[in-house]
Amino acid sequence: MMPTLFRFFLWVIRALLFFALLGLAIKNSGTMLLRFFFGQEWTAPISLVILTVFTLGVAVGLTAAISFSRRRKAKDNA
């Protein structure tokens, strides 16, 4: 009984988080100008920039965690 209730509660939290972030993306749909080196510019919606930076952060974090985990396993097996 309890695990089913806990799963339902987790899905409710996930749905609320999704709709909160979706609302944030809709409210911030204006464009943003990113200026790079050598006079290059890129115009993109703010929500796309935030999503891209978040995705890059998750990728870097997972890479670091996997690297740490592999080193620890190798150290424990040696």
Secondary structure, DSSP 8 states (H G I E B T S, - for coil): -HHHHHHHHHHHHHHHHHHHHHHHHHHT-SEEEEE-GGG-EEEEEHHHHHHHHHHHHHHHHHHHHHHHHHHHHHHHH-
